[in-house]
Amino acid sequence: MSESLPPERPYPLDHEGRIARLEGIIEQIDVRLGRVETKIDSLLRWIIALQVTTWGLIGALKLFG
């Protein structure tokens, strides 16, 4: 009788290694979300500045136009 071996798994079965890998992934997600948050804050400042400028120009046109 020949015994068939179970198929090889694409990842090791030790839970400690898998948990360490997941923790590393979560740390990378945290770093990337921090970058996205910084970019959004920067873009928000630009939008607010453009909006204030637009209101100022509209006000100037109403006064002097």
Predicted model as a PDB file, atoms N, CA, C, CB and O in Angstrom, pLDDT in the B-factor column:
MODEL        1                                                                  
ATOM      1  N   MET A   1       0.830  -1.185   0.000  1.00 55.00           N  
ATOM      2  CA  MET A   1       0.000   0.000   0.000  1.00 55.00           C  
ATOM      3  C   MET A   1       0.876   1.251   0.000  1.00 55.00           C  
ATOM      4  CB  MET A   1      -0.945  -0.003   1.209  1.00 55.00           C  
ATOM      5  O   MET A   1       1.843   1.362   0.753  1.00 55.00           O  
ATOM      6  N   SER A   2       0.517   2.144  -0.833  1.00 60.00           N  
ATOM      7  CA  SER A   2       1.255   3.398  -0.876  1.00 60.00           C  
ATOM      8  C   SER A   2       0.421   4.501  -0.219  1.00 60.00           C  
ATOM      9  CB  SER A   2       1.619   3.776  -2.340  1.00 60.00           C  
ATOM     10  O   SER A   2      -0.755   4.695  -0.526  1.00 60.00           O  
ATOM     11  N   GLU A   3       1.063   5.190   0.671  1.00 70.00           N  
ATOM     12  CA  GLU A   3       0.371   6.292   1.343  1.00 70.00           C  
ATOM     13  C   GLU A   3       0.541   7.559   0.525  1.00 70.00           C  
ATOM     14  CB  GLU A   3       0.907   6.496   2.788  1.00 70.00           C  
ATOM     15  O   GLU A   3       1.628   7.868   0.038  1.00 70.00           O  
ATOM     16  N   SER A   4      -0.539   8.270   0.387  1.00 74.00           N  
ATOM     17  CA  SER A   4      -0.426   9.545  -0.316  1.00 74.00           C  
ATOM     18  C   SER A   4      -0.155  10.641   0.706  1.00 74.00           C  
ATOM     19  CB  SER A   4      -1.717   9.855  -1.139  1.00 74.00           C  
ATOM     20  O   SER A   4      -0.765  10.693   1.775  1.00 74.00           O  
ATOM     21  N   LEU A   5       0.760  11.495   0.351  1.00 72.00           N  
ATOM     22  CA  LEU A   5       1.127  12.591   1.244  1.00 72.00           C  
ATOM     23  C   LEU A   5       0.149  13.747   1.056  1.00 72.00           C  
ATOM     24  CB  LEU A   5       2.586  13.058   0.982  1.00 72.00           C  
ATOM     25  O   LEU A   5      -0.356  13.956  -0.047  1.00 72.00           O  
ATOM     26  N   PRO A   6      -0.119  14.493   2.114  1.00 65.00           N  
ATOM     27  CA  PRO A   6      -0.996  15.654   1.964  1.00 65.00           C  
ATOM     28  C   PRO A   6      -0.305  16.710   1.109  1.00 65.00           C  
ATOM     29  CB  PRO A   6      -1.382  16.239   3.348  1.00 65.00           C  
ATOM     30  O   PRO A   6       0.924  16.781   1.085  1.00 65.00           O  
ATOM     31  N   PRO A   7      -1.069  17.513   0.423  1.00 67.00           N  
ATOM     32  CA  PRO A   7      -0.449  18.551  -0.417  1.00 67.00           C  
ATOM     33  C   PRO A   7       0.312  19.554   0.444  1.00 67.00           C  
ATOM     34  CB  PRO A   7      -1.521  19.282  -1.261  1.00 67.00           C  
ATOM     35  O   PRO A   7      -0.063  19.828   1.584  1.00 67.00           O  
ATOM     36  N   GLU A   8       1.382  20.092  -0.122  1.00 70.00           N  
ATOM     37  CA  GLU A   8       2.168  21.069   0.615  1.00 70.00           C  
ATOM     38  C   GLU A   8       1.393  22.376   0.715  1.00 70.00           C  
ATOM     39  CB  GLU A   8       3.538  21.296  -0.059  1.00 70.00           C  
ATOM     40  O   GLU A   8       0.711  22.794  -0.221  1.00 70.00           O  
ATOM     41  N   ARG A   9       1.517  22.994   1.857  1.00 65.00           N  
ATOM     42  CA  ARG A   9       0.820  24.266   2.078  1.00 65.00           C  
ATOM     43  C   ARG A   9       1.702  25.424   1.601  1.00 65.00           C  
ATOM     44  CB  ARG A   9       0.450  24.443   3.587  1.00 65.00           C  
ATOM     45  O   ARG A   9       2.927  25.340   1.689  1.00 65.00           O  
ATOM     46  N   PRO A  10       1.097  26.494   1.099  1.00 63.00           N  
ATOM     47  CA  PRO A  10       1.894  27.633   0.618  1.00 63.00           C  
ATOM     48  C   PRO A  10       2.490  28.455   1.750  1.00 63.00           C  
ATOM     49  CB  PRO A  10       1.043  28.528  -0.254  1.00 63.00           C  
ATOM     50  O   PRO A  10       3.280  29.364   1.496  1.00 63.00           O  
ATOM     51  N   TYR A  11       2.131  28.157   2.991  1.00 61.00           N  
ATOM     52  CA  TYR A  11       2.662  28.896   4.134  1.00 61.00           C  
ATOM     53  C   TYR A  11       2.973  27.904   5.251  1.00 61.00           C  
ATOM     54  CB  TYR A  11       1.654  29.989   4.621  1.00 61.00           C  
ATOM     55  O   TYR A  11       2.375  26.832   5.329  1.00 61.00           O  
ATOM     56  N   PRO A  12       3.915  28.276   6.109  1.00 58.00           N  
ATOM     57  CA  PRO A  12       4.234  27.367   7.216  1.00 58.00           C  
ATOM     58  C   PRO A  12       3.086  27.320   8.217  1.00 58.00           C  
ATOM     59  CB  PRO A  12       5.537  27.802   7.920  1.00 58.00           C  
ATOM     60  O   PRO A  12       2.269  28.239   8.286  1.00 58.00           O  
ATOM     61  N   LEU A  13       3.035  26.257   8.980  1.00 64.00           N  
ATOM     62  CA  LEU A  13       1.940  26.082   9.922  1.00 64.00           C  
ATOM     63  C   LEU A  13       2.206  26.693  11.285  1.00 64.00           C  
ATOM     64  CB  LEU A  13       1.647  24.637  10.084  1.00 64.00           C  
ATOM     65  O   LEU A  13       1.315  26.696  12.135  1.00 64.00           O  
ATOM     66  N   ASP A  14       3.422  27.218  11.525  1.00 83.00           N  
ATOM     67  CA  ASP A  14       3.667  27.779  12.843  1.00 83.00           C  
ATOM     68  C   ASP A  14       2.925  29.112  12.975  1.00 83.00           C  
ATOM     69  CB  ASP A  14       5.187  27.966  13.087  1.00 83.00           C  
ATOM     70  O   ASP A  14       3.055  30.008  12.142  1.00 83.00           O  
ATOM     71  N   HIS A  15       2.172  29.203  14.016  1.00 86.00           N  
ATOM     72  CA  HIS A  15       1.315  30.378  14.205  1.00 86.00           C  
ATOM     73  C   HIS A  15       2.124  31.619  14.558  1.00 86.00           C  
ATOM     74  CB  HIS A  15       0.285  30.109  15.295  1.00 86.00           C  
ATOM     75  O   HIS A  15       1.735  32.730  14.199  1.00 86.00           O  
ATOM     76  N   GLU A  16       3.217  31.450  15.239  1.00 87.00           N  
ATOM     77  CA  GLU A  16       4.024  32.595  15.641  1.00 87.00           C  
ATOM     78  C   GLU A  16       4.561  33.343  14.418  1.00 87.00           C  
ATOM     79  CB  GLU A  16       5.183  32.141  16.538  1.00 87.00           C  
ATOM     80  O   GLU A  16       4.528  34.573  14.367  1.00 87.00           O  
ATOM     81  N   GLY A  17       5.050  32.594  13.444  1.00 86.00           N  
ATOM     82  CA  GLY A  17       5.553  33.219  12.220  1.00 86.00           C  
ATOM     83  C   GLY A  17       4.462  33.903  11.432  1.00 86.00           C  
ATOM     84  O   GLY A  17       4.666  34.994  10.900  1.00 86.00           O  
ATOM     85  N   ARG A  18       3.307  33.274  11.353  1.00 88.00           N  
ATOM     86  CA  ARG A  18       2.187  33.874  10.625  1.00 88.00           C  
ATOM     87  C   ARG A  18       1.697  35.137  11.319  1.00 88.00           C  
ATOM     88  CB  ARG A  18       1.039  32.871  10.490  1.00 88.00           C  
ATOM     89  O   ARG A  18       1.387  36.129  10.660  1.00 88.00           O  
ATOM     90  N   ILE A  19       1.626  35.103  12.650  1.00 91.00           N  
ATOM     91  CA  ILE A  19       1.185  36.290  13.396  1.00 91.00           C  
ATOM     92  C   ILE A  19       2.196  37.418  13.230  1.00 91.00           C  
ATOM     93  CB  ILE A  19       0.993  35.958  14.898  1.00 91.00           C  
ATOM     94  O   ILE A  19       1.805  38.575  13.073  1.00 91.00           O  
ATOM     95  N   ALA A  20       3.482  37.103  13.263  1.00 91.00           N  
ATOM     96  CA  ALA A  20       4.518  38.123  13.075  1.00 91.00           C  
ATOM     97  C   ALA A  20       4.391  38.761  11.697  1.00 91.00           C  
ATOM     98  CB  ALA A  20       5.924  37.512  13.252  1.00 91.00           C  
ATOM     99  O   ALA A  20       4.553  39.972  11.549  1.00 91.00           O  
ATOM    100  N   ARG A  21       4.104  37.948  10.700  1.00 92.00           N  
ATOM    101  CA  ARG A  21       3.937  38.480   9.338  1.00 92.00           C  
ATOM    102  C   ARG A  21       2.725  39.400   9.265  1.00 92.00           C  
ATOM    103  CB  ARG A  21       3.790  37.330   8.317  1.00 92.00           C  
ATOM    104  O   ARG A  21       2.791  40.461   8.645  1.00 92.00           O  
ATOM    105  N   LEU A  22       1.621  39.007   9.891  1.00 93.00           N  
ATOM    106  CA  LEU A  22       0.423  39.847   9.908  1.00 93.00           C  
ATOM    107  C   LEU A  22       0.672  41.147  10.661  1.00 93.00           C  
ATOM    108  CB  LEU A  22      -0.749  39.094  10.541  1.00 93.00           C  
ATOM    109  O   LEU A  22       0.179  42.198  10.250  1.00 93.00           O  
ATOM    110  N   GLU A  23       1.429  41.095  11.758  1.00 94.00           N  
ATOM    111  CA  GLU A  23       1.752  42.314  12.487  1.00 94.00           C  
ATOM    112  C   GLU A  23       2.576  43.262  11.615  1.00 94.00           C  
ATOM    113  CB  GLU A  23       2.511  41.980  13.780  1.00 94.00           C  
ATOM    114  O   GLU A  23       2.372  44.476  11.653  1.00 94.00           O  
ATOM    115  N   GLY A  24       3.493  42.718  10.841  1.00 94.00           N  
ATOM    116  CA  GLY A  24       4.285  43.548   9.926  1.00 94.00           C  
ATOM    117  C   GLY A  24       3.415  44.196   8.871  1.00 94.00           C  
ATOM    118  O   GLY A  24       3.604  45.365   8.536  1.00 94.00           O  
ATOM    119  N   ILE A  25       2.471  43.448   8.352  1.00 95.00           N  
ATOM    120  CA  ILE A  25       1.554  43.992   7.352  1.00 95.00           C  
ATOM    121  C   ILE A  25       0.722  45.124   7.953  1.00 95.00           C  
ATOM    122  CB  ILE A  25       0.631  42.883   6.799  1.00 95.00           C  
ATOM    123  O   ILE A  25       0.517  46.153   7.310  1.00 95.00           O  
ATOM    124  N   ILE A  26       0.247  44.938   9.176  1.00 95.00           N  
ATOM    125  CA  ILE A  26      -0.565  45.962   9.831  1.00 95.00           C  
ATOM    126  C   ILE A  26       0.256  47.222  10.077  1.00 95.00           C  
ATOM    127  CB  ILE A  26      -1.135  45.432  11.156  1.00 95.00           C  
ATOM    128  O   ILE A  26      -0.258  48.331   9.932  1.00 95.00           O  
ATOM    129  N   GLU A  27       1.530  47.064  10.449  1.00 95.00           N  
ATOM    130  CA  GLU A  27       2.388  48.232  10.635  1.00 95.00           C  
ATOM    131  C   GLU A  27       2.549  48.997   9.329  1.00 95.00           C  
ATOM    132  CB  GLU A  27       3.758  47.812  11.174  1.00 95.00           C  
ATOM    133  O   GLU A  27       2.529  50.228   9.327  1.00 95.00           O  
ATOM    134  N   GLN A  28       2.709  48.279   8.216  1.00 96.00           N  
ATOM    135  CA  GLN A  28       2.820  48.946   6.921  1.00 96.00           C  
ATOM    136  C   GLN A  28       1.532  49.678   6.561  1.00 96.00           C  
ATOM    137  CB  GLN A  28       3.167  47.933   5.832  1.00 96.00           C  
ATOM    138  O   GLN A  28       1.575  50.782   6.018  1.00 96.00           O  
ATOM    139  N   ILE A  29       0.397  49.072   6.861  1.00 96.00           N  
ATOM    140  CA  ILE A  29      -0.886  49.723   6.606  1.00 96.00           C  
ATOM    141  C   ILE A  29      -0.977  51.008   7.414  1.00 96.00           C  
ATOM    142  CB  ILE A  29      -2.063  48.780   6.952  1.00 96.00           C  
ATOM    143  O   ILE A  29      -1.449  52.025   6.906  1.00 96.00           O  
ATOM    144  N   ASP A  30      -0.529  50.974   8.666  1.00 94.00           N  
ATOM    145  CA  ASP A  30      -0.559  52.153   9.521  1.00 94.00           C  
ATOM    146  C   ASP A  30       0.293  53.275   8.932  1.00 94.00           C  
ATOM    147  CB  ASP A  30      -0.073  51.802  10.931  1.00 94.00           C  
ATOM    148  O   ASP A  30      -0.122  54.434   8.922  1.00 94.00           O  
ATOM    149  N   VAL A  31       1.485  52.931   8.441  1.00 95.00           N  
ATOM    150  CA  VAL A  31       2.373  53.929   7.841  1.00 95.00           C  
ATOM    151  C   VAL A  31       1.722  54.522   6.586  1.00 95.00           C  
ATOM    152  CB  VAL A  31       3.753  53.298   7.492  1.00 95.00           C  
ATOM    153  O   VAL A  31       1.734  55.737   6.387  1.00 95.00           O  
ATOM    154  N   ARG A  32       1.166  53.669   5.759  1.00 96.00           N  
ATOM    155  CA  ARG A  32       0.555  54.150   4.514  1.00 96.00           C  
ATOM    156  C   ARG A  32      -0.671  55.004   4.782  1.00 96.00           C  
ATOM    157  CB  ARG A  32       0.177  52.977   3.621  1.00 96.00           C  
ATOM    158  O   ARG A  32      -0.876  56.011   4.105  1.00 96.00           O  
ATOM    159  N   LEU A  33      -1.490  54.625   5.756  1.00 96.00           N  
ATOM    160  CA  LEU A  33      -2.649  55.449   6.100  1.00 96.00           C  
ATOM    161  C   LEU A  33      -2.214  56.799   6.655  1.00 96.00           C  
ATOM    162  CB  LEU A  33      -3.537  54.725   7.115  1.00 96.00           C  
ATOM    163  O   LEU A  33      -2.882  57.808   6.429  1.00 96.00           O  
ATOM    164  N   GLY A  34      -1.109  56.825   7.375  1.00 94.00           N  
ATOM    165  CA  GLY A  34      -0.569  58.095   7.868  1.00 94.00           C  
ATOM    166  C   GLY A  34      -0.174  59.003   6.720  1.00 94.00           C  
ATOM    167  O   GLY A  34      -0.412  60.210   6.764  1.00 94.00           O  
ATOM    168  N   ARG A  35       0.431  58.423   5.688  1.00 95.00           N  
ATOM    169  CA  ARG A  35       0.795  59.224   4.507  1.00 95.00           C  
ATOM    170  C   ARG A  35      -0.449  59.749   3.797  1.00 95.00           C  
ATOM    171  CB  ARG A  35       1.644  58.388   3.527  1.00 95.00           C  
ATOM    172  O   ARG A  35      -0.487  60.905   3.375  1.00 95.00           O  
ATOM    173  N   VAL A  36      -1.456  58.907   3.666  1.00 95.00           N  
ATOM    174  CA  VAL A  36      -2.698  59.333   3.017  1.00 95.00           C  
ATOM    175  C   VAL A  36      -3.344  60.464   3.813  1.00 95.00           C  
ATOM    176  CB  VAL A  36      -3.680  58.142   2.876  1.00 95.00           C  
ATOM    177  O   VAL A  36      -3.831  61.438   3.239  1.00 95.00           O  
ATOM    178  N   GLU A  37      -3.345  60.329   5.127  1.00 94.00           N  
ATOM    179  CA  GLU A  37      -3.929  61.369   5.973  1.00 94.00           C  
ATOM    180  C   GLU A  37      -3.192  62.693   5.798  1.00 94.00           C  
ATOM    181  CB  GLU A  37      -3.900  60.940   7.444  1.00 94.00           C  
ATOM    182  O   GLU A  37      -3.824  63.748   5.736  1.00 94.00           O  
ATOM    183  N   THR A  38      -1.872  62.649   5.720  1.00 94.00           N  
ATOM    184  CA  THR A  38      -1.080  63.861   5.517  1.00 94.00           C  
ATOM    185  C   THR A  38      -1.406  64.500   4.174  1.00 94.00           C  
ATOM    186  CB  THR A  38       0.419  63.546   5.603  1.00 94.00           C  
ATOM    187  O   THR A  38      -1.543  65.720   4.081  1.00 94.00           O  
ATOM    188  N   LYS A  39      -1.529  63.686   3.140  1.00 95.00           N  
ATOM    189  CA  LYS A  39      -1.858  64.224   1.817  1.00 95.00           C  
ATOM    190  C   LYS A  39      -3.255  64.839   1.802  1.00 95.00           C  
ATOM    191  CB  LYS A  39      -1.759  63.124   0.754  1.00 95.00           C  
ATOM    192  O   LYS A  39      -3.470  65.885   1.189  1.00 95.00           O  
ATOM    193  N   ILE A  40      -4.199  64.192   2.474  1.00 96.00           N  
ATOM    194  CA  ILE A  40      -5.563  64.724   2.517  1.00 96.00           C  
ATOM    195  C   ILE A  40      -5.571  66.062   3.241  1.00 96.00           C  
ATOM    196  CB  ILE A  40      -6.526  63.727   3.211  1.00 96.00           C  
ATOM    197  O   ILE A  40      -6.238  66.999   2.800  1.00 96.00           O  
ATOM    198  N   ASP A  41      -4.825  66.167   4.370  1.00 91.00           N  
ATOM    199  CA  ASP A  41      -4.756  67.437   5.093  1.00 91.00           C  
ATOM    200  C   ASP A  41      -4.185  68.527   4.199  1.00 91.00           C  
ATOM    201  CB  ASP A  41      -3.904  67.293   6.366  1.00 91.00           C  
ATOM    202  O   ASP A  41      -4.670  69.659   4.205  1.00 91.00           O  
ATOM    203  N   SER A  42      -3.141  68.181   3.420  1.00 95.00           N  
ATOM    204  CA  SER A  42      -2.524  69.158   2.529  1.00 95.00           C  
ATOM    205  C   SER A  42      -3.500  69.590   1.438  1.00 95.00           C  
ATOM    206  CB  SER A  42      -1.248  68.580   1.902  1.00 95.00           C  
ATOM    207  O   SER A  42      -3.614  70.779   1.139  1.00 95.00           O  
ATOM    208  N   LEU A  43      -4.199  68.632   0.848  1.00 96.00           N  
ATOM    209  CA  LEU A  43      -5.170  68.957  -0.192  1.00 96.00           C  
ATOM    210  C   LEU A  43      -6.332  69.768   0.355  1.00 96.00           C  
ATOM    211  CB  LEU A  43      -5.688  67.689  -0.840  1.00 96.00           C  
ATOM    212  O   LEU A  43      -6.863  70.638  -0.336  1.00 96.00           O  
ATOM    213  N   LEU A  44      -6.726  69.494   1.575  1.00 96.00           N  
ATOM    214  CA  LEU A  44      -7.816  70.235   2.195  1.00 96.00           C  
ATOM    215  C   LEU A  44      -7.431  71.699   2.375  1.00 96.00           C  
ATOM    216  CB  LEU A  44      -8.193  69.610   3.546  1.00 96.00           C  
ATOM    217  O   LEU A  44      -8.251  72.590   2.157  1.00 96.00           O  
ATOM    218  N   ARG A  45      -6.186  71.947   2.772  1.00 96.00           N  
ATOM    219  CA  ARG A  45      -5.725  73.341   2.895  1.00 96.00           C  
ATOM    220  C   ARG A  45      -5.786  74.053   1.547  1.00 96.00           C  
ATOM    221  CB  ARG A  45      -4.284  73.391   3.453  1.00 96.00           C  
ATOM    222  O   ARG A  45      -6.198  75.211   1.472  1.00 96.00           O  
ATOM    223  N   TRP A  46      -5.378  73.363   0.486  1.00 96.00           N  
ATOM    224  CA  TRP A  46      -5.427  73.961  -0.849  1.00 96.00           C  
ATOM    225  C   TRP A  46      -6.874  74.275  -1.248  1.00 96.00           C  
ATOM    226  CB  TRP A  46      -4.778  73.017  -1.886  1.00 96.00           C  
ATOM    227  O   TRP A  46      -7.155  75.342  -1.793  1.00 96.00           O  
ATOM    228  N   ILE A  47      -7.765  73.361  -0.980  1.00 97.00           N  
ATOM    229  CA  ILE A  47      -9.174  73.566  -1.345  1.00 97.00           C  
ATOM    230  C   ILE A  47      -9.746  74.757  -0.583  1.00 97.00           C  
ATOM    231  CB  ILE A  47     -10.009  72.291  -1.055  1.00 97.00           C  
ATOM    232  O   ILE A  47     -10.447  75.587  -1.160  1.00 97.00           O  
ATOM    233  N   ILE A  48      -9.447  74.840   0.713  1.00 97.00           N  
ATOM    234  CA  ILE A  48      -9.946  75.961   1.514  1.00 97.00           C  
ATOM    235  C   ILE A  48      -9.377  77.276   0.993  1.00 97.00           C  
ATOM    236  CB  ILE A  48      -9.582  75.773   3.005  1.00 97.00           C  
ATOM    237  O   ILE A  48     -10.105  78.262   0.874  1.00 97.00           O  
ATOM    238  N   ALA A  49      -8.080  77.298   0.680  1.00 97.00           N  
ATOM    239  CA  ALA A  49      -7.461  78.519   0.157  1.00 97.00           C  
ATOM    240  C   ALA A  49      -8.081  78.926  -1.175  1.00 97.00           C  
ATOM    241  CB  ALA A  49      -5.949  78.322  -0.008  1.00 97.00           C  
ATOM    242  O   ALA A  49      -8.347  80.106  -1.403  1.00 97.00           O  
ATOM    243  N   LEU A  50      -8.307  77.965  -2.044  1.00 97.00           N  
ATOM    244  CA  LEU A  50      -8.934  78.286  -3.332  1.00 97.00           C  
ATOM    245  C   LEU A  50     -10.369  78.783  -3.158  1.00 97.00           C  
ATOM    246  CB  LEU A  50      -8.919  77.060  -4.245  1.00 97.00           C  
ATOM    247  O   LEU A  50     -10.812  79.687  -3.866  1.00 97.00           O  
ATOM    248  N   GLN A  51     -11.080  78.189  -2.219  1.00 98.00           N  
ATOM    249  CA  GLN A  51     -12.457  78.603  -1.984  1.00 98.00           C  
ATOM    250  C   GLN A  51     -12.511  80.031  -1.435  1.00 98.00           C  
ATOM    251  CB  GLN A  51     -13.147  77.632  -1.015  1.00 98.00           C  
ATOM    252  O   GLN A  51     -13.341  80.830  -1.869  1.00 98.00           O  
ATOM    253  N   VAL A  52     -11.637  80.353  -0.489  1.00 97.00           N  
ATOM    254  CA  VAL A  52     -11.595  81.711   0.069  1.00 97.00           C  
ATOM    255  C   VAL A  52     -11.215  82.710  -1.016  1.00 97.00           C  
ATOM    256  CB  VAL A  52     -10.592  81.793   1.248  1.00 97.00           C  
ATOM    257  O   VAL A  52     -11.794  83.794  -1.088  1.00 97.00           O  
ATOM    258  N   THR A  53     -10.256  82.360  -1.856  1.00 98.00           N  
ATOM    259  CA  THR A  53      -9.859  83.235  -2.959  1.00 98.00           C  
ATOM    260  C   THR A  53     -11.019  83.453  -3.920  1.00 98.00           C  
ATOM    261  CB  THR A  53      -8.657  82.646  -3.707  1.00 98.00           C  
ATOM    262  O   THR A  53     -11.250  84.572  -4.378  1.00 98.00           O  
ATOM    263  N   THR A  54     -11.740  82.395  -4.222  1.00 98.00           N  
ATOM    264  CA  THR A  54     -12.891  82.513  -5.127  1.00 98.00           C  
ATOM    265  C   THR A  54     -13.950  83.435  -4.534  1.00 98.00           C  
ATOM    266  CB  THR A  54     -13.499  81.126  -5.416  1.00 98.00           C  
ATOM    267  O   THR A  54     -14.493  84.291  -5.232  1.00 98.00           O  
ATOM    268  N   TRP A  55     -14.245  83.259  -3.237  1.00 97.00           N  
ATOM    269  CA  TRP A  55     -15.223  84.148  -2.597  1.00 97.00           C  
ATOM    270  C   TRP A  55     -14.750  85.601  -2.631  1.00 97.00           C  
ATOM    271  CB  TRP A  55     -15.474  83.710  -1.141  1.00 97.00           C  
ATOM    272  O   TRP A  55     -15.546  86.511  -2.858  1.00 97.00           O  
ATOM    273  N   GLY A  56     -13.459  85.813  -2.407  1.00 96.00           N  
ATOM    274  CA  GLY A  56     -12.905  87.170  -2.456  1.00 96.00           C  
ATOM    275  C   GLY A  56     -13.033  87.783  -3.846  1.00 96.00           C  
ATOM    276  O   GLY A  56     -13.378  88.956  -3.989  1.00 96.00           O  
ATOM    277  N   LEU A  57     -12.751  86.978  -4.868  1.00 96.00           N  
ATOM    278  CA  LEU A  57     -12.875  87.500  -6.234  1.00 96.00           C  
ATOM    279  C   LEU A  57     -14.334  87.788  -6.590  1.00 96.00           C  
ATOM    280  CB  LEU A  57     -12.278  86.504  -7.240  1.00 96.00           C  
ATOM    281  O   LEU A  57     -14.621  88.790  -7.245  1.00 96.00           O  
ATOM    282  N   ILE A  58     -15.238  86.939  -6.175  1.00 97.00           N  
ATOM    283  CA  ILE A  58     -16.662  87.179  -6.425  1.00 97.00           C  
ATOM    284  C   ILE A  58     -17.109  88.451  -5.722  1.00 97.00           C  
ATOM    285  CB  ILE A  58     -17.513  85.979  -5.955  1.00 97.00           C  
ATOM    286  O   ILE A  58     -17.843  89.256  -6.296  1.00 97.00           O  
ATOM    287  N   GLY A  59     -16.667  88.636  -4.472  1.00 96.00           N  
ATOM    288  CA  GLY A  59     -16.993  89.864  -3.736  1.00 96.00           C  
ATOM    289  C   GLY A  59     -16.439  91.089  -4.417  1.00 96.00           C  
ATOM    290  O   GLY A  59     -17.124  92.107  -4.508  1.00 96.00           O  
ATOM    291  N   ALA A  60     -15.194  91.013  -4.906  1.00 95.00           N  
ATOM    292  CA  ALA A  60     -14.580  92.140  -5.608  1.00 95.00           C  
ATOM    293  C   ALA A  60     -15.332  92.456  -6.891  1.00 95.00           C  
ATOM    294  CB  ALA A  60     -13.112  91.843  -5.920  1.00 95.00           C  
ATOM    295  O   ALA A  60     -15.535  93.625  -7.217  1.00 95.00           O  
ATOM    296  N   LEU A  61     -15.748  91.428  -7.621  1.00 95.00           N  
ATOM    297  CA  LEU A  61     -16.495  91.666  -8.858  1.00 95.00           C  
ATOM    298  C   LEU A  61     -17.841  92.318  -8.576  1.00 95.00           C  
ATOM    299  CB  LEU A  61     -16.700  90.357  -9.615  1.00 95.00           C  
ATOM    300  O   LEU A  61     -18.290  93.160  -9.354  1.00 95.00           O  
ATOM    301  N   LYS A  62     -18.492  91.944  -7.478  1.00 95.00           N  
ATOM    302  CA  LYS A  62     -19.782  92.537  -7.137  1.00 95.00           C  
ATOM    303  C   LYS A  62     -19.602  94.000  -6.729  1.00 95.00           C  
ATOM    304  CB  LYS A  62     -20.462  91.740  -6.002  1.00 95.00           C  
ATOM    305  O   LYS A  62     -20.439  94.843  -7.049  1.00 95.00           O  
ATOM    306  N   LEU A  63     -18.517  94.296  -6.027  1.00 94.00           N  
ATOM    307  CA  LEU A  63     -18.294  95.670  -5.585  1.00 94.00           C  
ATOM    308  C   LEU A  63     -17.853  96.568  -6.741  1.00 94.00           C  
ATOM    309  CB  LEU A  63     -17.249  95.700  -4.472  1.00 94.00           C  
ATOM    310  O   LEU A  63     -18.339  97.691  -6.878  1.00 94.00           O  
ATOM    311  N   PHE A  64     -16.943  96.080  -7.559  1.00 91.00           N  
ATOM    312  CA  PHE A  64     -16.319  96.938  -8.588  1.00 91.00           C  
ATOM    313  C   PHE A  64     -16.757  96.599 -10.004  1.00 91.00           C  
ATOM    314  CB  PHE A  64     -14.816  96.833  -8.501  1.00 91.00           C  
ATOM    315  O   PHE A  64     -16.333  97.247 -10.961  1.00 91.00           O  
ATOM    316  N   GLY A  65     -17.597  95.590 -10.140  1.00 76.00           N  
ATOM    317  CA  GLY A  65     -17.955  95.155 -11.484  1.00 76.00           C  
ATOM    318  C   GLY A  65     -19.184  95.760 -11.930  1.00 76.00           C  
ATOM    319  O   GLY A  65     -19.630  95.499 -13.047  1.00 76.00           O  
TER     320      GLY A  65                                                      
ENDMDL                                                                          
END                                                                             
